[in-house]
Amino acid sequence: MGAVSPDTDRVLERLPRELAKVSLCNSDDVPPPVPEYLNEHYWWTYVHPRAVQVFERRWLVNLILWGKYIAMRDAAVAELGETLPGRTLQVACVYGDLTPRLAARVPAGSQLDVVDVLPVQLGNLRAKLPEGAPVQLLRMDSSRLRIADATYDRALLFFLLHEMPRPVREATLREALRVVKPGGKLVIVDFARPYAWHPLKYLWHPVLTRLEPFAPDLWTLPVDTWLPESHRDRVVSRTGYFGNFYQKLVIEV
């Protein structure tokens, strides 16, 4: 598989016109191809249109994160700030209500952009946003953003890096840092290396390794490993949660 399936296209055709249009917000109107690793490893969670019907349930997202979805969502939102003036970037759609909560903090005259390579995910997110929300949905590959340098005041990667093979992870971090203004910040929330005593290290990791083959990288190496050398000394805070099973990093651009 190297592109969106016919089933995905049919679902988009059934979406209201304003939902379908969000997948076409490209700088050159040429849809980016769906990366092969998504088709191969994540077709069941993100690519297939029925994935939205299954996983767009907050109780299920919370269950997958062992009851810590709300805590990690709130940590990300709080880190970005009580208000989000200027322009904010969220890299990749996520299940749950993270984006609507971010949108509620965007003041008049400001904007939240969300980029994702999958039209079905962009359509799903649009359906969750209230009418008139200051949010622009952009169909783009996170590893090749068609966005000018220093466009955003802040950016967020929420449980994204563990789903990516190393080259894509490195490129995504590089691109996110490129499009944030000097003096801005990049917030990362993801898995971490849990403490040795953590029971889920032995119970959940073997299961997750089969479901998400790139996740073990986050359990063994710090995120700094995949940052450009120019930013490896710019991690200004690092917070662990749930026995260090999860982490929040803040990088100064």
N, C-alpha and C positions, 0 to 999 in steps of 0.2 A: 504493500500500500504506500502510495506517495502523495495522496491528496485527500481532501474531504470526501467522505463516502456519499453515494447518491441518497442514502437515508438522511444524512445531515442536510443536504440541499432541499429535500422534500419538507423537512421540518421548518426550515427557513421560509419556504414558500407559504406555509400555513401561519406564520407569525404575522401580526399586524404590520402594515407597511412601514411604520416608523421603527419597528424593531428590526426588520430586515435591513433597513438602510444603515444601521450602525456598523454593520460589518464592512461597509464600503468606504469608511473614513480613512483613506490612505492619502499620502502626499501625491501619489501618481495614479491612484485608482487601480493599480495592479495588485490583486490579492496575493499576499505571500503564501508560499506552499506550507502545508502542515509539516513540521519537522518529522523525520522518520522515527525518532525515538518516541514521540507521542503516539503515533500510529501503532508502533510495535508494543509499547509497554503500558500506555495509558488510554487505549481506546475504550476500555470499560469504565473509566472514571470521568473522562473529559470529552473524548472525541465522538463517541456514539451518542446520538440524540437522546436515547433513553437514559443515559447517564444522568442528565439533568433531573429527570423524573425521579430517579432513585436517590441521588445524593443531595439534592436541594432540600434538605430537612435539617434544621438546626440541631435537633436532638441527635441525629445521626453523625453530623460533623463533630458535635461535642463528645459523642461516644468514641469516635475514631481517635480523638485527641485525649482520651481517658479523662473526660470531664473537665478539661482545661481550656476548651475553646474560648469561653467567655473571658477567662483570666488573660489569655494571650491576646485576644482581640482588644480588650480594654488597655492592655499594656502598650500595644502598638498605637492605638488612638491617642492615649495620653501622651506618649512620647512625641507625637507629631504636633500636639499643642491644642489648647482650648479653642483657638480659632486658626483657620488655615488661610491667611491672606496671600494674595499672589497666585501662583500656580503650583499645584501639587500633582505628583505622578504616582499612580499605583501600577506596578508592573504585574500583570496577570489578574484575571478575574478570580474570585474565590467564592466557594459556597458559604452560605450564612449571610449575616447582616453587617459585615465589616464596612462595605462600601457605602450603604445608606447612612451609617453612623458618621463616616468621614464627610459625606456630602452635607450632612446637617451642620458641620462646623465651618463650611465654606461661606464667608461673608459675601455680601453683594459686590459685584465687580470682580470677583475672583473665580477660580475654576479648578476643578479636579479632573484630570485626564486618567483614563484607564486603558492600558494597551493589552491586547491578547491576540493570539494568532488564530483562535478558533471562533468562527462566527456564531456557533451554537452557544458558546459561553457568553459572548457579548450580548446576544439576544436575551439570554436568561437574566443577565445583569440588568439590562434595560427594563425588563419586566418587574424587577424589584425596586426600581428607583421611583420616587414620587414625581408626578408631573412637574416640569419646570426645574428639576434638580440641576444645579450648576455643574453638570458632569458631561464630559465629552468622551465617547468610546471610540477607540482607534484600533483598527485591525492591523497589527504589526507583529513581527517577530522580535521578541525581547533581546535577542542577540544581534539584531541589525535594525536599530531604531531609526526611522526616517524623521528625526527630530533634530533641530539645531542645537549646537552646544549651548550650555548654560541657560536653558529655557526655564527650569523649575527651581523653586525655592526649597523643595524637599521631595523625597521619593521614598516609597515603601515597597519592600519585597516580603510578602507574608507567606511562609511555608511554601516557598517556590524552589529554592536552591537544591533541596534534597531530591527533587524530581528530575534534575538535569544531569546529563553526562558532563564530565569535567570541562571539555572545550566550550560547551554551551553555557555552563555556569560561569566560567571565566569571562566569556564575551558579554554575558548579561550584566555582570557586575561592572565591567569596563564601560558598557553603554550607559548604565544607570548613573554612574559617577560622571560621565561625560556631559549628560544633559542637565545635571544639577549645577546651579550657580556656585561660584566660589563663596564660601561662608555658609552655604546651605548644608543639609545633612541627608544621609541615606540611612534609613532604619531597616534592619533585617530581623525578622522573627522566624525561627526555624528550629529543627532538632539540634541537639548538642550531644557531647559525650557525657553520659550520666555517671553519677558516682558509682563506685564499684559495688556498693551494697544495694543498688536499686534493683528490685525484683524484675521490673519490665525489661531490663537489660538482657536478661536470660530468657524471659518468656515471650516478649513481643518482638525483639529484634530479629530472631530467626524467621518469624512470620513476615515481618515487614520487608525483610531482605528479598523474599520471593515475590512480593507484590510490587516493591519499589527498589529495583536493583541498584540505584545510585545513592540511596539513602545512607548506606554504611560510611560513605565518605564523611558525612557530618558527625558521625559517632566517633570517628578516629582522628580527625584533623580539624584545626580551628579554621574558621571562615577566612582568616587572614591569608591562608594558603592560596586562595584563588583570587585575591585582590591584586590589582596592578601594584608593582613595587612602589610606585609613587604614593600609594595610599595605605600601605601596610602599617605605617606608624600613626595613622590618623583615626584609629578606633578609640573614641573618647569615653565610651562606657560599654560594659559587658555585664549583663545580668542573667543569672540562671534561674529557672523555675522548675518546680516539681522534681526536686533532687537533681537538678541540672539536666533533666530529660529534654527541656526546651531552653532556648536562649533568646535574648534580645541584644542586638548590637547596634550601636550608633556610630556612624563614621562621618567625620567632618570633611567636607569637600574643600 
